[in-house]
Amino acid sequence: MSHPQDAVGLDAGAVDLLKLLADRTPRTRAEIARLTGASRSTVFNRINALRRAGLVAAVGEGSSTGGRPSTRFALNDRARTVGAMQIGRRHCTVAVADLGSGILARERFDIRLSDGPEVVLDRAAEELERLIRELPAEYGPVAVITVGVSSPIDPTTGLIFNVSPMPNWSAFALEPWLRARFAVDILIDNDATLMAIGEQAAHYPSAEDLMFVTASNGIGLGLILRGSAYSGAHGLAGDIGHLPVRRPDADVPCNCGNTGCLVAVASSDAIFSELRSRGVQAENAQDLFALVRDGDVTTAHVLRRAGRDLGDVLTSCVTLLNPSVLVVGGFLAFAGDHLMAGIREVLFARSIPHITDSLTIAKTQTERDASITGAAIHGALWTLRQENITRLLATAPAGGARQASTAAG
């Protein structure tokens, strides 16, 4: 049986020490000794072993009490890297990040989901492999790859649900395909959930209950409840795109077979269709942004109505779950303030005042990068979980996914 110390000469105490430093708070040897109960000489030896393994780095000096300032140590964010992949409806983004979730490199390209999963994934894997190969030598191997998709994921099978924007992908097992390609752990989640994880970690760390609604080609809701991502018993929590809108004339057929679904009246495709029916040409986000900049009244009206429809559905969600933060993302949120105004109008009119009085409603601070940022953060947090740190220590700094990916490319 292999143990961490067999690979890098570290004992169980060094594993515990790395767990302590995983919170990225720089500490002196004396502070570490006080927190762990270990002697200073033991801490000295363990710090040196972790530094030789490349997992801990000196990051500055502590305050001096008259003598020489003590050196502070923290997790080396470059010790391992995290792969991130976002498969959207029309675009795919791949990226590599460090353990601090800082994006080191990224690539975005057009895709057609109708080409099928193997074609799309092969292109995405090639681009990610290239980014990994081009990383500077001081960055360690990839520990995990997080993949976001525009669909709910069945947690028991890892398969995409058939009632989704990716119907011809429903029988394809993404995780085994990617694991065979990269030889690392693969995490797959709904993109709205990853957006919620990223937003909470980066901008609302004290928010235990947060909602992230994404409004673009599709509409979805990511949930953080009591500090953890929540996707429900079968991965369908937050699939609000197929909730009905109460507006009397919202009887538009939806691809799920029902009429009046939120996604059928308030997604970008629905907005473009409505604008065209009113004589306004809009085919993509750039057209929409240009119309908003030019002050087109019809566009403002259609976006405001879509915001009201979103607010109608979100009122029930907010009343049911009582979050402290509601974040709105997707490119529709950045087409002026019309969508946000419609959401706020209905939420404040129909929700219980005690709920909205303490509710922060804001646009995402990561704009179009919300999902890929969330994927990087999710992967980094997963890598630094206590149960995964032992495996992190057992991986030789020069081996692992970067070598495998280079060979695969």
GUGU-118923 format. One record per residue (C-alpha): x, y, z. Coordinates in steps of 0.2 Angstrom, whole numbers, plus 5000, padded with zeros to 4 digits. Example, Ala and Ser with C-alpha at 12.3 -4.5 7.8 and 13.67 -1.06 7.14 Angstrom:
residues 2
<pt c1="5062" c2="4978" c3="5039"/>
<pt c1="5068" c2="4995" c3="5036"/>
//
This chain:
residues 409
<pt c1="5000" c2="5000" c3="5000"/>
<pt c1="5006" c2="5017" c3="4995"/>
<pt c1="5007" c2="5031" c3="5008"/>
<pt c1="5010" c2="5050" c3="5006"/>
<pt c1="5027" c2="5049" c3="5015"/>
<pt c1="5032" c2="5036" c3="5002"/>
<pt c1="5031" c2="5048" c3="4988"/>
<pt c1="5038" c2="5064" c3="4995"/>
<pt c1="5045" c2="5060" c3="5012"/>
<pt c1="5031" c2="5068" c3="5022"/>
<pt c1="5023" c2="5061" c3="5038"/>
<pt c1="5004" c2="5062" c3="5044"/>
<pt c1="5008" c2="5078" c3="5053"/>
<pt c1="5014" c2="5087" c3="5037"/>
<pt c1="4997" c2="5082" c3="5030"/>
<pt c1="4988" c2="5091" c3="5044"/>
<pt c1="5000" c2="5106" c3="5043"/>
<pt c1="4995" c2="5108" c3="5024"/>
<pt c1="4977" c2="5106" c3="5029"/>
<pt c1="4980" c2="5121" c3="5041"/>
<pt c1="4989" c2="5131" c3="5027"/>
<pt c1="4975" c2="5128" c3="5014"/>
<pt c1="4965" c2="5143" c3="5021"/>
<pt c1="4979" c2="5153" c3="5013"/>
<pt c1="4983" c2="5163" c3="5029"/>
<pt c1="5001" c2="5166" c3="5030"/>
<pt c1="5008" c2="5160" c3="5047"/>
<pt c1="5025" c2="5160" c3="5055"/>
<pt c1="5032" c2="5144" c3="5062"/>
<pt c1="5028" c2="5149" c3="5080"/>
<pt c1="5010" c2="5152" c3="5075"/>
<pt c1="5009" c2="5135" c3="5067"/>
<pt c1="5017" c2="5127" c3="5082"/>
<pt c1="5004" c2="5136" c3="5093"/>
<pt c1="4989" c2="5130" c3="5083"/>
<pt c1="4995" c2="5112" c3="5080"/>
<pt c1="5003" c2="5109" c3="5097"/>
<pt c1="5019" c2="5102" c3="5088"/>
<pt c1="5036" c2="5108" c3="5094"/>
<pt c1="5045" c2="5121" c3="5084"/>
<pt c1="5058" c2="5109" c3="5078"/>
<pt c1="5045" c2="5097" c3="5072"/>
<pt c1="5036" c2="5112" c3="5063"/>
<pt c1="5053" c2="5117" c3="5056"/>
<pt c1="5056" c2="5099" c3="5049"/>
<pt c1="5038" c2="5098" c3="5042"/>
<pt c1="5039" c2="5115" c3="5034"/>
<pt c1="5055" c2="5111" c3="5025"/>
<pt c1="5048" c2="5095" c3="5019"/>
<pt c1="5033" c2="5103" c3="5012"/>
<pt c1="5044" c2="5117" c3="5004"/>
<pt c1="5055" c2="5103" c3="4996"/>
<pt c1="5039" c2="5096" c3="4989"/>
<pt c1="5034" c2="5113" c3="4982"/>
<pt c1="5018" c2="5113" c3="4991"/>
<pt c1="5022" c2="5127" c3="5004"/>
<pt c1="5031" c2="5144" c3="5000"/>
<pt c1="5038" c2="5158" c3="5011"/>
<pt c1="5027" c2="5173" c3="5008"/>
<pt c1="5035" c2="5187" c3="5018"/>
<pt c1="5039" c2="5191" c3="5036"/>
<pt c1="5029" c2="5193" c3="5052"/>
<pt c1="5029" c2="5208" c3="5064"/>
<pt c1="5045" c2="5210" c3="5074"/>
<pt c1="5046" c2="5211" c3="5093"/>
<pt c1="5064" c2="5217" c3="5092"/>
<pt c1="5074" c2="5203" c3="5084"/>
<pt c1="5074" c2="5197" c3="5067"/>
<pt c1="5057" c2="5196" c3="5059"/>
<pt c1="5050" c2="5178" c3="5057"/>
<pt c1="5046" c2="5171" c3="5040"/>
<pt c1="5028" c2="5168" c3="5036"/>
<pt c1="5023" c2="5152" c3="5026"/>
<pt c1="5007" c2="5148" c3="5015"/>
<pt c1="5001" c2="5136" c3="5003"/>
<pt c1="5010" c2="5137" c3="4986"/>
<pt c1="4996" c2="5141" c3="4974"/>
<pt c1="5007" c2="5136" c3="4960"/>
<pt c1="5010" c2="5118" c3="4967"/>
<pt c1="4995" c2="5111" c3="4957"/>
<pt c1="4984" c2="5118" c3="4944"/>
<pt c1="4965" c2="5116" c3="4940"/>
<pt c1="4957" c2="5114" c3="4923"/>
<pt c1="4940" c2="5122" c3="4919"/>
<pt c1="4929" c2="5119" c3="4905"/>
<pt c1="4912" c2="5127" c3="4901"/>
<pt c1="4901" c2="5120" c3="4887"/>
<pt c1="4888" c2="5132" c3="4882"/>
<pt c1="4875" c2="5132" c3="4869"/>
<pt c1="4885" c2="5141" c3="4856"/>
<pt c1="4902" c2="5143" c3="4864"/>
<pt c1="4915" c2="5134" c3="4874"/>
<pt c1="4928" c2="5141" c3="4886"/>
<pt c1="4942" c2="5131" c3="4893"/>
<pt c1="4955" c2="5138" c3="4906"/>
<pt c1="4969" c2="5133" c3="4918"/>
<pt c1="4969" c2="5141" c3="4935"/>
<pt c1="4981" c2="5140" c3="4950"/>
<pt c1="4975" c2="5134" c3="4968"/>
<pt c1="4971" c2="5152" c3="4972"/>
<pt c1="4958" c2="5151" c3="4958"/>
<pt c1="4968" c2="5164" c3="4947"/>
<pt c1="4965" c2="5161" c3="4929"/>
<pt c1="4982" c2="5158" c3="4921"/>
<pt c1="4976" c2="5155" c3="4903"/>
<pt c1="4959" c2="5153" c3="4893"/>
<pt c1="4952" c2="5150" c3="4876"/>
<pt c1="4935" c2="5153" c3="4870"/>
<pt c1="4928" c2="5146" c3="4853"/>
<pt c1="4912" c2="5143" c3="4844"/>
<pt c1="4904" c2="5126" c3="4845"/>
<pt c1="4888" c2="5117" c3="4838"/>
<pt c1="4880" c2="5105" c3="4851"/>
<pt c1="4872" c2="5097" c3="4836"/>
<pt c1="4889" c2="5090" c3="4831"/>
<pt c1="4888" c2="5078" c3="4846"/>
<pt c1="4898" c2="5076" c3="4862"/>
<pt c1="4913" c2="5068" c3="4855"/>
<pt c1="4916" c2="5081" c3="4842"/>
<pt c1="4914" c2="5095" c3="4854"/>
<pt c1="4924" c2="5087" c3="4868"/>
<pt c1="4938" c2="5083" c3="4857"/>
<pt c1="4940" c2="5101" c3="4852"/>
<pt c1="4938" c2="5107" c3="4870"/>
<pt c1="4951" c2="5094" c3="4876"/>
<pt c1="4964" c2="5099" c3="4862"/>
<pt c1="4962" c2="5117" c3="4868"/>
<pt c1="4964" c2="5113" c3="4886"/>
<pt c1="4979" c2="5102" c3="4883"/>
<pt c1="4987" c2="5116" c3="4873"/>
<pt c1="4985" c2="5128" c3="4888"/>
<pt c1="4992" c2="5116" c3="4900"/>
<pt c1="5007" c2="5113" c3="4889"/>
<pt c1="5010" c2="5131" c3="4887"/>
<pt c1="5010" c2="5135" c3="4906"/>
<pt c1="5027" c2="5141" c3="4913"/>
<pt c1="5037" c2="5127" c3="4921"/>
<pt c1="5034" c2="5133" c3="4939"/>
<pt c1="5016" c2="5128" c3="4939"/>
<pt c1="5012" c2="5110" c3="4945"/>
<pt c1="5002" c2="5097" c3="4936"/>
<pt c1="4983" c2="5098" c3="4935"/>
<pt c1="4974" c2="5090" c3="4950"/>
<pt c1="4956" c2="5091" c3="4943"/>
<pt c1="4946" c2="5097" c3="4929"/>
<pt c1="4929" c2="5105" c3="4932"/>
<pt c1="4916" c2="5105" c3="4918"/>
<pt c1="4901" c2="5116" c3="4917"/>
<pt c1="4886" c2="5112" c3="4906"/>
<pt c1="4870" c2="5121" c3="4902"/>
<pt c1="4859" c2="5107" c3="4909"/>
<pt c1="4855" c2="5098" c3="4925"/>
<pt c1="4866" c2="5083" c3="4929"/>
<pt c1="4859" c2="5067" c3="4936"/>
<pt c1="4870" c2="5065" c3="4952"/>
<pt c1="4867" c2="5046" c3="4952"/>
<pt c1="4873" c2="5043" c3="4934"/>
<pt c1="4882" c2="5058" c3="4929"/>
<pt c1="4872" c2="5060" c3="4913"/>
<pt c1="4864" c2="5075" c3="4906"/>
<pt c1="4845" c2="5075" c3="4908"/>
<pt c1="4835" c2="5073" c3="4891"/>
<pt c1="4824" c2="5088" c3="4894"/>
<pt c1="4838" c2="5101" c3="4892"/>
<pt c1="4846" c2="5112" c3="4879"/>
<pt c1="4858" c2="5097" c3="4875"/>
<pt c1="4845" c2="5083" c3="4871"/>
<pt c1="4857" c2="5073" c3="4860"/>
<pt c1="4870" c2="5072" c3="4874"/>
<pt c1="4859" c2="5063" c3="4886"/>
<pt c1="4866" c2="5046" c3="4884"/>
<pt c1="4884" c2="5051" c3="4883"/>
<pt c1="4895" c2="5049" c3="4899"/>
<pt c1="4906" c2="5064" c3="4900"/>
<pt c1="4915" c2="5060" c3="4915"/>
<pt c1="4923" c2="5043" c3="4909"/>
<pt c1="4927" c2="5051" c3="4892"/>
<pt c1="4937" c2="5065" c3="4900"/>
<pt c1="4945" c2="5055" c3="4914"/>
<pt c1="4952" c2="5043" c3="4900"/>
<pt c1="4958" c2="5058" c3="4891"/>
<pt c1="4967" c2="5067" c3="4905"/>
<pt c1="4969" c2="5054" c3="4919"/>
<pt c1="4963" c2="5066" c3="4932"/>
<pt c1="4947" c2="5067" c3="4943"/>
<pt c1="4933" c2="5076" c3="4933"/>
<pt c1="4919" c2="5086" c3="4941"/>
<pt c1="4904" c2="5090" c3="4931"/>
<pt c1="4890" c2="5102" c3="4936"/>
<pt c1="4877" c2="5113" c3="4930"/>
<pt c1="4884" c2="5130" c3="4924"/>
<pt c1="4872" c2="5140" c3="4935"/>
<pt c1="4878" c2="5130" c3="4951"/>
<pt c1="4896" c2="5134" c3="4946"/>
<pt c1="4892" c2="5152" c3="4944"/>
<pt c1="4884" c2="5152" c3="4961"/>
<pt c1="4899" c2="5144" c3="4969"/>
<pt c1="4911" c2="5156" c3="4961"/>
<pt c1="4901" c2="5172" c3="4965"/>
<pt c1="4899" c2="5167" c3="4983"/>
<pt c1="4917" c2="5162" c3="4985"/>
<pt c1="4924" c2="5178" c3="4977"/>
<pt c1="4912" c2="5191" c3="4982"/>
<pt c1="4900" c2="5185" c3="4995"/>
<pt c1="4910" c2="5174" c3="5007"/>
<pt c1="4899" c2="5177" c3="5022"/>
<pt c1="4883" c2="5173" c3="5012"/>
<pt c1="4876" c2="5156" c3="5018"/>
<pt c1="4861" c2="5157" c3="5007"/>
<pt c1="4864" c2="5164" c3="4989"/>
<pt c1="4855" c2="5162" c3="4972"/>
<pt c1="4862" c2="5165" c3="4955"/>
<pt c1="4850" c2="5167" c3="4941"/>
<pt c1="4858" c2="5166" c3="4923"/>
<pt c1="4848" c2="5174" c3="4909"/>
<pt c1="4855" c2="5172" c3="4892"/>
<pt c1="4851" c2="5158" c3="4879"/>
<pt c1="4844" c2="5148" c3="4893"/>
<pt c1="4838" c2="5152" c3="4911"/>
<pt c1="4844" c2="5143" c3="4926"/>
<pt c1="4846" c2="5145" c3="4945"/>
<pt c1="4861" c2="5140" c3="4955"/>
<pt c1="4859" c2="5138" c3="4974"/>
<pt c1="4870" c2="5140" c3="4989"/>
<pt c1="4860" c2="5134" c3="5004"/>
<pt c1="4868" c2="5135" c3="5022"/>
<pt c1="4885" c2="5137" c3="5014"/>
<pt c1="4885" c2="5123" c3="5001"/>
<pt c1="4879" c2="5121" c3="4983"/>
<pt c1="4862" c2="5112" c3="4982"/>
<pt c1="4856" c2="5103" c3="4967"/>
<pt c1="4842" c2="5093" c3="4975"/>
<pt c1="4838" c2="5074" c3="4975"/>
<pt c1="4840" c2="5071" c3="4957"/>
<pt c1="4850" c2="5087" c3="4951"/>
<pt c1="4835" c2="5097" c3="4945"/>
<pt c1="4834" c2="5110" c3="4958"/>
<pt c1="4835" c2="5127" c3="4951"/>
<pt c1="4829" c2="5122" c3="4933"/>
<pt c1="4817" c2="5137" c3="4934"/>
<pt c1="4817" c2="5139" c3="4915"/>
<pt c1="4802" c2="5127" c3="4914"/>
<pt c1="4792" c2="5135" c3="4928"/>
<pt c1="4776" c2="5144" c3="4921"/>
<pt c1="4774" c2="5163" c3="4919"/>
<pt c1="4758" c2="5170" c3="4925"/>
<pt c1="4756" c2="5183" c3="4912"/>
<pt c1="4740" c2="5180" c3="4902"/>
<pt c1="4748" c2="5182" c3="4885"/>
<pt c1="4763" c2="5171" c3="4889"/>
<pt c1="4757" c2="5156" c3="4880"/>
<pt c1="4772" c2="5153" c3="4869"/>
<pt c1="4775" c2="5134" c3="4866"/>
<pt c1="4791" c2="5127" c3="4874"/>
<pt c1="4802" c2="5113" c3="4868"/>
<pt c1="4798" c2="5103" c3="4884"/>
<pt c1="4780" c2="5102" c3="4877"/>
<pt c1="4772" c2="5114" c3="4889"/>
<pt c1="4767" c2="5132" c3="4885"/>
<pt c1="4772" c2="5148" c3="4894"/>
<pt c1="4788" c2="5142" c3="4902"/>
<pt c1="4800" c2="5156" c3="4908"/>
<pt c1="4813" c2="5151" c3="4895"/>
<pt c1="4801" c2="5152" c3="4881"/>
<pt c1="4796" c2="5170" c3="4885"/>
<pt c1="4812" c2="5178" c3="4893"/>
<pt c1="4827" c2="5169" c3="4886"/>
<pt c1="4838" c2="5178" c3="4873"/>
<pt c1="4831" c2="5168" c3="4859"/>
<pt c1="4813" c2="5173" c3="4865"/>
<pt c1="4818" c2="5191" c3="4866"/>
<pt c1="4826" c2="5191" c3="4848"/>
<pt c1="4810" c2="5183" c3="4841"/>
<pt c1="4799" c2="5196" c3="4850"/>
<pt c1="4810" c2="5210" c3="4843"/>
<pt c1="4809" c2="5204" c3="4826"/>
<pt c1="4790" c2="5202" c3="4827"/>
<pt c1="4790" c2="5221" c3="4831"/>
<pt c1="4801" c2="5225" c3="4816"/>
<pt c1="4817" c2="5227" c3="4826"/>
<pt c1="4832" c2="5216" c3="4820"/>
<pt c1="4842" c2="5208" c3="4833"/>
<pt c1="4851" c2="5191" c3="4830"/>
<pt c1="4864" c2="5191" c3="4844"/>
<pt c1="4871" c2="5199" c3="4860"/>
<pt c1="4880" c2="5212" c3="4850"/>
<pt c1="4864" c2="5218" c3="4841"/>
<pt c1="4855" c2="5219" c3="4857"/>
<pt c1="4869" c2="5229" c3="4866"/>
<pt c1="4869" c2="5241" c3="4851"/>
<pt c1="4850" c2="5244" c3="4852"/>
<pt c1="4851" c2="5247" c3="4870"/>
<pt c1="4865" c2="5260" c3="4868"/>
<pt c1="4855" c2="5268" c3="4854"/>
<pt c1="4840" c2="5270" c3="4866"/>
<pt c1="4828" c2="5259" c3="4856"/>
<pt c1="4812" c2="5260" c3="4865"/>
<pt c1="4805" c2="5244" c3="4859"/>
<pt c1="4821" c2="5235" c3="4865"/>
<pt c1="4819" c2="5243" c3="4882"/>
<pt c1="4801" c2="5238" c3="4883"/>
<pt c1="4804" c2="5220" c3="4878"/>
<pt c1="4819" c2="5218" c3="4891"/>
<pt c1="4809" c2="5226" c3="4905"/>
<pt c1="4795" c2="5214" c3="4902"/>
<pt c1="4807" c2="5199" c3="4902"/>
<pt c1="4813" c2="5206" c3="4918"/>
<pt c1="4796" c2="5206" c3="4925"/>
<pt c1="4793" c2="5188" c3="4920"/>
<pt c1="4809" c2="5183" c3="4928"/>
<pt c1="4804" c2="5193" c3="4944"/>
<pt c1="4787" c2="5183" c3="4944"/>
<pt c1="4796" c2="5166" c3="4945"/>
<pt c1="4810" c2="5173" c3="4956"/>
<pt c1="4797" c2="5179" c3="4969"/>
<pt c1="4792" c2="5162" c3="4973"/>
<pt c1="4810" c2="5156" c3="4974"/>
<pt c1="4815" c2="5170" c3="4985"/>
<pt c1="4799" c2="5168" c3="4996"/>
<pt c1="4802" c2="5149" c3="4998"/>
<pt c1="4821" c2="5149" c3="5002"/>
<pt c1="4824" c2="5167" c3="5009"/>
<pt c1="4842" c2="5170" c3="5002"/>
<pt c1="4852" c2="5185" c3="5008"/>
<pt c1="4859" c2="5187" c3="4990"/>
<pt c1="4852" c2="5186" c3="4973"/>
<pt c1="4864" c2="5188" c3="4959"/>
<pt c1="4859" c2="5190" c3="4941"/>
<pt c1="4871" c2="5185" c3="4927"/>
<pt c1="4871" c2="5180" c3="4909"/>
<pt c1="4873" c2="5193" c3="4895"/>
<pt c1="4855" c2="5199" c3="4896"/>
<pt c1="4859" c2="5206" c3="4913"/>
<pt c1="4871" c2="5218" c3="4905"/>
<pt c1="4860" c2="5224" c3="4891"/>
<pt c1="4857" c2="5241" c3="4901"/>
<pt c1="4847" c2="5240" c3="4917"/>
<pt c1="4831" c2="5236" c3="4909"/>
<pt c1="4831" c2="5217" c3="4914"/>
<pt c1="4836" c2="5221" c3="4932"/>
<pt c1="4823" c2="5235" c3="4934"/>
<pt c1="4810" c2="5223" c3="4929"/>
<pt c1="4816" c2="5209" c3="4941"/>
<pt c1="4817" c2="5222" c3="4955"/>
<pt c1="4800" c2="5229" c3="4951"/>
<pt c1="4790" c2="5213" c3="4953"/>
<pt c1="4801" c2="5206" c3="4967"/>
<pt c1="4798" c2="5221" c3="4978"/>
<pt c1="4780" c2="5222" c3="4973"/>
<pt c1="4775" c2="5204" c3="4977"/>
<pt c1="4787" c2="5198" c3="4990"/>
<pt c1="4785" c2="5199" c3="5009"/>
<pt c1="4794" c2="5215" c3="5014"/>
<pt c1="4804" c2="5206" c3="5028"/>
<pt c1="4811" c2="5195" c3="5014"/>
<pt c1="4816" c2="5209" c3="5002"/>
<pt c1="4822" c2="5221" c3="5016"/>
<pt c1="4837" c2="5210" c3="5019"/>
<pt c1="4840" c2="5204" c3="5001"/>
<pt c1="4854" c2="5210" c3="4991"/>
<pt c1="4850" c2="5210" c3="4972"/>
<pt c1="4865" c2="5213" c3="4961"/>
<pt c1="4872" c2="5209" c3="4944"/>
<pt c1="4887" c2="5197" c3="4944"/>
<pt c1="4904" c2="5205" c3="4946"/>
<pt c1="4912" c2="5192" c3="4934"/>
<pt c1="4901" c2="5195" c3="4919"/>
<pt c1="4903" c2="5182" c3="4905"/>
<pt c1="4917" c2="5173" c3="4915"/>
<pt c1="4906" c2="5168" c3="4929"/>
<pt c1="4904" c2="5150" c3="4925"/>
<pt c1="4923" c2="5147" c3="4921"/>
<pt c1="4928" c2="5157" c3="4936"/>
<pt c1="4916" c2="5146" c3="4946"/>
<pt c1="4923" c2="5130" c3="4939"/>
<pt c1="4940" c2="5135" c3="4943"/>
<pt c1="4935" c2="5140" c3="4961"/>
<pt c1="4925" c2="5124" c3="4963"/>
<pt c1="4940" c2="5113" c3="4957"/>
<pt c1="4952" c2="5122" c3="4969"/>
<pt c1="4941" c2="5120" c3="4984"/>
<pt c1="4939" c2="5102" c3="4980"/>
<pt c1="4958" c2="5099" c3="4978"/>
<pt c1="4960" c2="5107" c3="4995"/>
<pt c1="4947" c2="5097" c3="5004"/>
<pt c1="4954" c2="5087" c3="5019"/>
<pt c1="4950" c2="5070" c3="5010"/>
<pt c1="4960" c2="5076" c3="4995"/>
<pt c1="4975" c2="5083" c3="5002"/>
<pt c1="4983" c2="5066" c3="5006"/>
<pt c1="4982" c2="5062" c3="4987"/>
<pt c1="4989" c2="5079" c3="4983"/>
<pt c1="5004" c2="5076" c3="4994"/>
<pt c1="5006" c2="5059" c3="4986"/>
<pt c1="5007" c2="5066" c3="4969"/>
<pt c1="5025" c2="5070" c3="4964"/>
<pt c1="5027" c2="5088" c3="4958"/>
<pt c1="5035" c2="5083" c3="4941"/>
<pt c1="5022" c2="5070" c3="4936"/>
<pt c1="5003" c2="5069" c3="4934"/>
<pt c1="4991" c2="5077" c3="4922"/>
<pt c1="5003" c2="5090" c3="4913"/>
<pt c1="5014" c2="5075" c3="4907"/>
<pt c1="4998" c2="5065" c3="4902"/>
<pt c1="4990" c2="5079" c3="4893"/>
<pt c1="5006" c2="5083" c3="4883"/>
<pt c1="5007" c2="5066" c3="4878"/>
<pt c1="4988" c2="5066" c3="4873"/>
<pt c1="4991" c2="5081" c3="4863"/>
//
